[in-house]
Amino acid sequence: MKPDLIRAIDLALEKHWDASHDIVQQYESDGTASWIHAVLHKIEGDRGNSHYWYRRAGKMEFADEEPMDELRIIRAKVEGLS
């Protein structure tokens, strides 16, 4: 799953949001995938859906973060760098 989540983040950073979304939807029970999902809906402008995924991920404190910076934070966590 880790390589898939990194791929989803990289796709999102490259503005391939639909492809990223397709990946994270496969792992809806995973907290990190839910967090990425939240960011994707934030980028999309769907605040309600974004907040739903932030709550599922337990990451509401990131709801106001800049999305691209947040994706880099998530990527570092997935890679185990922070």
C-alpha positions in Angstrom: 0.0 0.0 0.0 2.9 2.4 0.8 4.0 2.6 -2.8 0.4 3.3 -4.0 0.0 6.1 -1.4 3.3 7.7 -2.5 2.1 7.4 -6.1 -1.2 9.0 -5.2 0.6 11.9 -3.6 3.0 12.3 -6.5 0.1 12.3 -9.0 -1.7 14.9 -6.9 1.4 17.1 -6.8 1.5 16.8 -10.6 -2.2 17.9 -10.7 -3.5 14.5 -11.8 -6.2 14.6 -9.1 -8.5 12.1 -10.7 -5.8 9.4 -11.0 -4.7 10.1 -7.4 -8.3 9.9 -6.2 -8.7 6.5 -7.9 -5.8 5.2 -5.9 -6.8 6.5 -2.5 -10.4 5.2 -2.9 -9.0 1.7 -2.9 -7.8 2.2 0.7 -10.7 4.0 2.3 -10.2 2.3 5.7 -6.6 3.6 5.9 -6.0 6.8 7.8 -3.3 8.1 5.5 -5.4 7.4 2.4 -8.3 9.2 4.0 -6.0 12.2 4.7 -4.9 12.3 1.1 -8.5 12.0 0.1 -9.4 15.0 2.3 -6.7 17.1 0.5 -8.0 16.1 -2.9 -11.5 17.2 -2.0 -10.0 20.5 -0.6 -8.3 21.1 -3.9 -11.6 20.4 -5.7 -13.3 23.0 -3.5 -15.6 20.5 -1.8 -15.2 21.6 1.8 -17.9 19.4 3.3 -16.5 16.2 1.7 -13.0 17.3 2.6 -13.9 17.8 6.2 -15.6 14.4 6.2 -12.3 12.7 5.1 -10.3 14.8 7.6 -12.5 13.6 10.4 -12.1 10.0 9.2 -8.3 10.5 9.1 -8.2 12.2 12.5 -6.4 15.1 10.9 -8.8 18.1 11.3 -5.9 20.3 12.4 -4.7 20.3 8.8 -8.0 21.4 7.2 -6.7 24.9 6.7 -3.2 24.0 5.4 -2.2 24.9 1.9 -2.9 21.6 -0.1 0.5 21.2 -1.9 2.5 21.8 1.2 0.2 19.4 3.0 0.7 16.7 0.4 4.5 17.1 0.9 4.0 16.7 4.7 2.0 13.5 4.1 4.6 12.2 1.6 7.3 12.7 4.2 5.3 10.8 6.8 4.6 7.9 4.4 8.2 7.7 3.6 9.0 7.7 7.3 11.1 10.8 7.1 9.3 12.7 9.8 
